[in-house]
Amino acid sequence: MLELRVTPVILGLVLALAMWFAAMQLSALVFHRMTPWSLGHSFSVCVLLLLAGCWKRLPVAISATVKPILQGPSR
């Protein structure tokens, strides 16, 4: 039961890290410190590493996050 409570937090942290990394890479691209090829390469490597780290926990985290939303407020 503890696993279901921890995994949405882990999923949120992973998604926040991926979005932060994407924003950092995009700002580097805008300020011409990075070429589009290196932007795509570094972002894809980061996403692959993040997915590899949470691959087994991802379905559990998604179901634990989506089920309460679909069920609505508990009474």
C-alpha positions in Angstrom: 0.0 0.0 0.0 2.9 2.3 0.7 4.1 1.7 -2.9 0.9 3.3 -4.3 1.4 6.5 -2.2 5.1 6.9 -3.0 5.0 6.4 -6.8 2.8 9.4 -7.7 5.3 11.6 -5.9 8.2 9.9 -7.8 6.3 10.4 -11.1 5.7 14.0 -10.3 9.4 14.6 -9.5 10.5 12.9 -12.7 8.1 14.9 -14.8 9.1 18.1 -13.0 12.8 17.3 -13.6 12.1 16.6 -17.3 10.2 19.9 -17.7 13.0 21.8 -15.9 15.6 20.2 -18.1 13.6 21.0 -21.3 13.1 24.7 -20.2 16.9 24.9 -19.5 17.8 23.5 -22.9 15.3 25.7 -24.7 16.7 28.8 -23.0 20.2 27.8 -24.0 18.9 27.3 -27.6 17.3 30.8 -27.6 20.5 32.4 -26.3 22.5 30.6 -29.0 24.6 28.6 -26.7 23.5 25.3 -28.2 22.7 24.0 -31.7 19.3 22.3 -32.4 21.0 19.0 -32.9 22.7 19.0 -29.5 19.4 20.2 -28.0 17.5 17.2 -29.4 20.3 14.8 -28.6 20.7 15.9 -24.9 16.9 16.0 -24.3 16.3 12.6 -25.8 19.1 11.1 -23.7 17.7 12.7 -20.6 14.1 11.4 -21.3 15.5 7.9 -22.0 17.4 7.9 -18.7 14.3 9.1 -16.8 12.1 6.5 -18.5 14.6 3.7 -17.8 14.7 4.7 -14.1 10.9 4.6 -13.6 9.9 2.1 -16.2 8.6 -0.6 -13.8 6.9 1.9 -11.5 5.3 4.1 -14.2 2.1 2.0 -14.8 1.5 1.8 -11.0 2.0 5.5 -10.6 -0.3 6.4 -13.5 -3.1 4.1 -12.2 -2.7 5.4 -8.6 -2.9 9.0 -9.9 -5.8 8.5 -12.5 -8.1 6.2 -10.4 -9.0 8.8 -7.7 -9.6 11.4 -10.5 -11.9 9.1 -12.4 -13.8 8.1 -9.2 -14.5 11.6 -8.2 -14.6 13.0 -4.7 -15.0 10.4 -1.9 -18.0 10.9 0.4 
